[in-house]
Amino acid sequence: MSYYEKHVFFCTNVREDGGPCCSNHGAQEMRDYAKSRIKKLDLNGQGKIRINSAGCFDRCDEGPVLVVYPEAVWYTYVDKEDIDEIIDQHLVKGKVVERLKI
């Protein structure tokens, strides 16, 4: 069994050349929000859910981007409501949010 039931990686990469990147879309703020919400729901820790930052996923044209493992489901998002939907539907209920999947 994996240490975490689900592991969520948010791309928070910053492109030094000024090109499109997830950080241009508030990725760090959304990652921090997700981490805080998971803690408030008492879903963090061993055997539960881990929220992490990641470097570039090389999908900048689809960004901002996050991926949920072990399912390897890739999402894009716009705002906190999208993050809430991913948390409530996918992380809590196990249902992929098709409208945000990439």
Buried (B, 14 or more C-beta within 10 A) or exposed (E): EEEBBBBBBBBBBEEEEEEEBBBBBBBBEBBBBBBEBBEEBEBBEEEBBBBEBBEBBEBBEEBBBBBBEEEEBBBBBEEBEBBBBBBBBBBBEEEBBEEBEE
